């Protein structure tokens, strides 16, 4: 129970941070005097993230590294990979509707191409050919056996195309086939106008009360040179959780009521998000107070200090006229096992005009690929006559002695 409350508290804090990072200030359009307009408006981490998020067309470079400090290699990571640090790079170019991505991975020998992705006409094309080559090269690290070029080529020949295409229509059709459930038009992908309406609703109903709650979390927001920072560590974690508890007790219920009303007024009673919220059930105001009280009783900061050494999350953001950059560093060390973790991420966004993207020519649809794999599986396993509907749980009986005898005989 204690761990569940702790996870809820930290999770709620993270949700609030994400909400602030994704929403703009509701007061950003308020009128200012001519004197105030001449002064440079003071910014913070969330406002810088908002500026970067408004860039809809340009280039994005994301680099991530994960390093495990495990001197005795008790986890076996270094033995398997030959390195204790893995790096991932994503280089993308998009206008919000179409674009390209190149994904590279570094397993200790420098960056190597993993795959590239093309998004055009609401269809994603994934380069499976390069992914197979990459997997074949490193297969011996995981399996201990060498993969020959002929075996790699055989896999490619079975696919028969360089790219695998994945469309929303294919995914919906497969979901209907597997689940037996029919998705109506209201459950199709959200269009751009609907998404924008949701964003505005969240801005109007959620941003102000959450930001007000975070104003109490001293030491959370700061500045490092020309970058604006968001820092969470053992020094301010309890303050952050306390602010979350205050918000749950004093503002969460009213915010939820306002959100549901806004969705009903602007999107209609049949709005799927409103229906999803309603399905969770109506929470009474005193239930929010009980949750807040349960969170306050847990000394989360003390518990974290007992388990983790030098735990810290530092995220920084800086926007300018050309784009912006967001960096994040997560570090910490388990006091019991002595295993440390260091994660670094940087996302650089640059405004730029994106060229038109064309779909690849050598393509196999995901639906056709799925059907071919399923067909091969059923033939190999003789499942042709099998029907899930024909199976009855009541017909099944289990004899422990019989099963044990059979198992020993097989062994």
Beta strands, then each sheet from edge to edge (+ up, - down):
strand 1: 58-69
strand 2: 85-94
strand 3: 99-106
strand 4: 112-120
strand 5: 123-127
strand 6: 163-167
strand 7: 221-224
strand 8: 227-233
strand 9: 308-320
strand 10: 323-334
strand 11: 340-351
strand 12: 363-365
sheet 1: 7+ 8- 9+ 10- 11+ 1- 2+ 3- 4+ 5- 6+ 12+
end
